[in-house]
Amino acid sequence: MPTSPSNTYHVPVLLNECLEGLNINPDGIYVDLTFGGGGHSRAILNKLSNNGQLYAFDKDKDSVKNTIEDERFCLINDDYSNMTKQLRLYRVTQVDGILADLGISSHQIDTSERGFSFRSDAPLDLRMNVDTAFTAADIINSYTEEQLAGLFFSYAEIPNAKQTAKMICKKREEQYIATTTELCGILKSLTKPNIENKFFAKIFQALRIEVNDELSSLDSMLNQCEGMLKSQGRLAVISYHSLEDKKVKELIRSGNTKGIIEKDFYGNVNTPYKPITRKPITPSEEEICNNSRARSAKLRIAEKK
């Protein structure tokens, strides 16, 4: 039975490309690891028969409001790094396909009080799971200058990371830095007007990755996919920055996110995956015009051997 269209919580990126890449078996079991507004999930459900099943994950409690009333669907309010453990509770040990649309949803960006956007005056929060206590304000006000510099350089590739960290530490001696506007005001002199938005976007990306421990969660999730996928099962992952994309690329190439190559007796690379896309799929100009947040998206698809 077809489901209703997705709402405006989050516009699904590369939707048709994901559906084609998953090569959906109508009677299969699928996992959407980043439910958000449910756009990808609804499209997958529309391709499943009454025998098919879809499990979705999202640790943001706001996403639960978008749950789909369908007996073939189950939404799990947890981090995707717990995929294997959670699915075992439903007696699911292998699936036909896994989809992950990484990054943050439009809803999270547009909900100003969450602090994900530098364009709104809001608390320095950036938590995807509001039940956790650690926020971006904790990072800005408690990390050492060396820790902040390392964070901005590693997670955002900011060339003046040391200067950025030094300025934050100097200003926080005068007052606690509590809001997005305060942070941007402190750092504004470090960038030029024509690249200001890009600079602040990178700062907030680094803070978000650290607050939510995103890369560790991504490592854990990706390394679970081999054991969870059936033979010829498909993995489709959309990434939005180079740190994510590199891990996905290494997983497909080597079978692990660290890119450690194992070879057989004849020197052939042992990897559980066959790449379906040699190069990442990117959005069309039309999609970017309709959804500017899709601009940096890269989709990689692989099949378990």
C-alpha positions as CSV (number, residue, x, y, z in Angstrom):
1,M,0.0,0.0,0.0
2,P,1.6,3.3,-1.0
3,T,2.4,5.7,1.8
4,S,1.7,9.4,1.9
5,P,4.3,11.9,0.6
6,S,7.1,13.1,2.8
7,N,6.6,16.4,4.6
8,T,9.0,19.4,4.6
9,Y,11.0,18.2,7.6
10,H,13.8,17.2,5.3
11,V,13.8,16.9,1.5
12,P,15.3,13.5,0.6
13,V,18.5,13.9,-1.4
14,L,19.3,11.8,-4.5
15,L,16.1,9.9,-3.9
16,N,15.8,8.1,-7.3
17,E,19.5,7.3,-7.4
18,C,19.2,5.7,-3.9
19,L,16.2,3.6,-4.9
20,E,17.9,2.5,-8.1
21,G,21.1,1.7,-6.3
22,L,19.4,-0.4,-3.6
23,N,18.0,-2.6,-6.3
24,I,15.0,-3.2,-4.1
25,N,13.5,-6.7,-3.7
26,P,9.8,-6.2,-3.0
27,D,9.8,-9.0,-0.4
28,G,13.1,-7.9,1.2
29,I,14.2,-6.4,4.5
30,Y,15.7,-2.9,4.4
31,V,17.2,-0.4,6.8
32,D,17.1,3.4,6.6
33,L,19.7,4.5,9.2
34,T,18.9,8.2,9.0
35,F,15.1,8.5,9.1
36,G,14.7,12.3,9.6
37,G,11.5,13.3,7.8
38,G,11.0,9.9,6.4
39,G,11.3,10.8,2.7
40,H,13.7,8.0,1.8
41,S,11.8,5.5,4.0
42,R,8.4,6.3,2.4
43,A,9.9,5.8,-1.1
44,I,11.4,2.5,-0.1
45,L,8.1,1.3,1.4
46,N,6.3,2.2,-1.8
47,K,8.5,-0.4,-3.5
48,L,7.9,-3.1,-1.0
49,S,5.2,-5.8,-1.1
50,N,3.1,-6.8,1.9
51,N,5.9,-9.2,2.7
52,G,8.6,-6.6,2.8
53,Q,9.9,-4.9,5.9
54,L,11.7,-1.6,6.7
55,Y,13.5,-0.6,9.9
56,A,14.6,3.0,10.4
57,F,16.9,4.6,12.9
58,D,17.1,8.2,14.2
59,K,18.5,9.3,17.6
60,D,16.7,12.7,17.3
61,K,13.5,12.5,19.2
62,D,11.9,15.2,16.9
63,S,12.0,12.6,14.1
64,V,9.6,10.3,16.0
65,K,6.8,12.8,15.1
66,N,7.2,11.7,11.5
67,T,6.8,8.0,12.1
68,I,5.0,6.1,9.4
69,E,1.8,4.2,10.4
70,D,2.5,1.0,8.4
71,E,2.8,-2.6,9.7
72,R,5.8,-3.1,7.5
73,F,7.6,-0.2,9.2
74,C,9.5,0.1,12.5
75,L,11.2,3.3,13.7
76,I,14.0,2.8,16.3
77,N,14.9,5.9,18.3
78,D,18.6,5.2,18.7
79,D,22.0,6.0,17.2
80,Y,22.8,4.0,14.0
81,S,26.0,2.7,15.7
82,N,23.7,0.4,17.6
83,M,22.2,-1.1,14.4
84,T,23.2,-4.7,14.9
85,K,22.2,-4.8,18.6
86,Q,18.8,-3.2,18.0
87,L,17.9,-5.3,15.0
88,R,18.7,-8.5,16.9
89,L,15.9,-7.5,19.3
90,Y,13.6,-7.8,16.3
91,R,15.2,-11.1,15.4
92,V,16.7,-9.6,12.3
93,T,20.2,-10.8,11.5
94,Q,20.6,-10.0,7.8
95,V,19.0,-7.5,5.5
96,D,18.8,-6.9,1.7
97,G,19.8,-3.3,1.8
98,I,21.1,-0.5,4.0
99,L,20.7,3.3,3.3
100,A,22.4,6.1,5.2
101,D,22.0,9.8,4.4
102,L,24.6,11.3,6.7
103,G,24.8,14.9,8.0
104,I,21.9,16.9,9.5
105,S,18.3,17.4,8.4
106,S,16.8,20.6,7.2
107,H,14.6,20.5,10.3
108,Q,17.6,20.5,12.6
109,I,19.1,23.5,10.7
110,D,15.9,25.4,10.6
111,T,15.0,24.9,14.3
112,S,17.1,27.8,15.5
113,E,17.1,26.9,19.2
114,R,19.1,23.8,18.4
115,G,22.1,26.0,17.4
116,F,23.0,24.1,14.2
117,S,23.0,27.3,12.1
118,F,25.4,30.2,12.5
119,R,22.7,32.4,10.8
120,S,20.4,32.4,13.9
121,D,21.0,33.7,17.4
122,A,20.7,30.6,19.5
123,P,22.4,28.7,22.3
124,L,25.7,26.9,21.3
125,D,24.0,23.5,21.4
126,L,24.4,21.3,18.2
127,R,23.2,18.1,19.9
128,M,21.4,15.6,17.7
129,N,20.2,13.8,20.8
130,V,19.0,16.4,23.3
131,D,19.1,13.8,26.1
132,T,22.9,14.0,26.2
133,A,24.5,16.7,28.3
134,F,27.6,17.7,26.3
135,T,27.1,20.8,24.1
136,A,29.1,23.0,21.7
137,A,29.2,25.6,24.5
138,D,31.1,23.0,26.7
139,I,33.7,22.6,23.9
140,I,34.1,26.4,23.3
141,N,34.5,27.2,27.0
142,S,36.4,24.2,28.3
143,Y,38.7,22.8,25.6
144,T,42.3,23.9,25.8
145,E,43.7,26.1,23.0
146,E,45.6,23.1,21.6
147,Q,42.4,20.9,21.6
148,L,40.4,23.6,19.9
149,A,43.1,24.1,17.2
150,G,43.3,20.4,16.6
151,L,39.5,20.2,16.3
152,F,39.2,23.0,13.8
153,F,42.1,21.7,11.7
154,S,41.1,18.0,11.7
155,Y,37.3,18.3,11.3
156,A,37.1,21.5,9.2
157,E,40.5,21.9,7.6
158,I,40.7,25.6,8.7
159,P,44.1,27.0,7.8
160,N,44.1,29.5,10.6
161,A,43.0,27.0,13.2
162,K,45.6,28.0,15.8
163,Q,44.7,31.7,15.5
164,T,41.0,30.8,15.8
165,A,41.5,28.8,18.9
166,K,43.7,31.5,20.5
167,M,41.1,34.2,19.9
168,I,38.3,32.0,21.5
169,C,40.4,31.3,24.6
170,K,41.3,35.0,24.9
171,K,37.7,36.1,24.7
172,R,36.3,33.5,27.1
173,E,38.6,34.8,29.8
174,E,36.4,37.9,29.7
175,Q,33.0,36.2,29.5
176,Y,31.4,32.8,29.0
177,I,30.6,32.3,25.3
178,A,27.0,31.0,25.2
179,T,25.4,31.7,21.8
180,T,26.1,31.3,18.1
181,T,26.0,35.1,17.6
182,E,28.7,35.6,20.3
183,L,31.0,33.0,18.7
184,C,30.6,34.4,15.2
185,G,31.2,37.9,16.5
186,I,34.4,36.9,18.1
187,L,35.7,35.2,15.0
188,K,34.4,37.6,12.3
189,S,37.7,39.5,12.1
190,L,39.5,36.2,11.1
191,T,37.8,35.9,7.8
192,K,37.0,38.0,4.7
193,P,33.4,39.0,3.9
194,N,33.3,37.0,0.6
195,I,34.2,33.7,2.4
196,E,32.6,34.5,5.8
197,N,29.7,32.0,5.4
198,K,32.0,29.2,4.3
199,F,34.3,29.9,7.3
200,F,31.5,29.8,9.8
201,A,30.0,26.7,8.2
202,K,33.3,24.9,8.7
203,I,33.5,26.0,12.4
204,F,30.0,24.7,13.1
205,Q,30.7,21.5,11.2
206,A,33.7,20.8,13.4
207,L,31.7,21.6,16.6
208,R,28.8,19.4,15.5
209,I,31.1,16.4,14.7
210,E,32.7,16.7,18.1
211,V,29.5,17.2,20.1
212,N,27.8,14.2,18.5
213,D,30.9,12.0,18.2
214,E,29.9,11.6,14.6
215,L,33.0,9.9,13.1
216,S,33.2,7.2,15.8
217,S,29.5,6.5,15.3
218,L,30.1,6.4,11.5
219,D,33.0,4.0,11.9
220,S,31.0,1.7,14.1
221,M,28.0,1.7,11.8
222,L,29.9,1.1,8.5
223,N,32.0,-1.7,10.0
224,Q,28.7,-3.5,11.0
225,C,27.3,-3.4,7.5
226,E,29.2,-6.4,6.2
227,G,27.8,-8.7,8.8
228,M,24.3,-7.3,8.5
229,L,24.0,-7.5,4.7
230,K,23.0,-10.7,2.8
231,S,25.0,-11.9,-0.1
232,Q,24.2,-9.4,-3.0
233,G,22.7,-7.0,-0.5
234,R,23.3,-3.3,-1.3
235,L,24.8,-0.5,0.8
236,A,24.0,3.1,-0.2
237,V,25.6,6.0,1.7
238,I,25.3,9.8,1.1
239,S,28.0,11.9,2.6
240,Y,28.4,15.6,2.7
241,H,32.1,16.3,3.6
242,S,35.4,14.7,2.8
243,L,35.8,13.1,6.3
244,E,32.6,11.0,5.8
245,D,33.2,10.3,2.1
246,K,36.7,9.0,2.8
247,K,35.5,6.5,5.3
248,V,32.8,5.2,2.9
249,K,35.3,5.0,0.1
250,E,37.8,3.1,2.2
251,L,35.1,0.7,3.4
252,I,34.1,-0.3,-0.2
253,R,37.7,-0.5,-1.3
254,S,39.1,-2.5,1.6
255,G,36.2,-3.7,3.7
256,N,37.0,-1.4,6.7
257,T,37.0,2.3,7.3
258,K,40.7,2.5,8.0
259,G,41.6,1.3,4.5
260,I,43.7,-1.6,5.7
261,I,44.1,-3.9,2.7
262,E,44.2,-7.7,3.0
263,K,45.3,-9.8,0.1
264,D,45.0,-13.5,-0.7
265,F,47.8,-15.9,-1.6
266,Y,47.7,-14.6,-5.2
267,G,47.8,-10.9,-4.3
268,N,44.2,-10.2,-4.9
269,V,42.6,-7.7,-2.5
270,N,40.1,-9.3,-0.1
271,T,37.1,-7.0,0.2
272,P,33.5,-8.1,0.9
273,Y,32.2,-5.4,-1.4
274,K,31.8,-4.9,-5.1
275,P,31.5,-1.2,-6.0
276,I,28.4,-0.4,-8.0
277,T,29.5,3.2,-8.5
278,R,33.2,3.7,-9.4
279,K,32.8,7.4,-8.7
280,P,30.3,9.0,-6.4
281,I,27.0,10.1,-7.7
282,T,26.3,13.8,-7.3
283,P,23.0,15.7,-7.5
284,S,21.9,17.2,-10.9
285,E,21.8,20.9,-11.4
286,E,18.0,20.7,-11.2
287,E,18.1,19.1,-7.8
288,I,20.6,21.6,-6.5
289,C,18.4,24.4,-7.7
290,N,15.4,22.9,-5.9
291,N,17.4,22.0,-2.8
292,S,20.6,23.9,-2.2
293,R,21.5,21.8,0.7
294,A,22.1,18.9,-1.7
295,R,25.0,20.7,-3.3
296,S,27.8,18.8,-1.5
297,A,26.1,15.4,-1.4
298,K,28.0,12.3,-2.7
299,L,26.4,8.9,-3.0
300,R,28.4,5.7,-3.1
301,I,26.8,2.3,-3.6
302,A,28.3,-1.1,-3.1
303,E,27.1,-4.7,-3.2
304,K,28.2,-7.4,-0.8
305,K,29.9,-10.2,-2.7
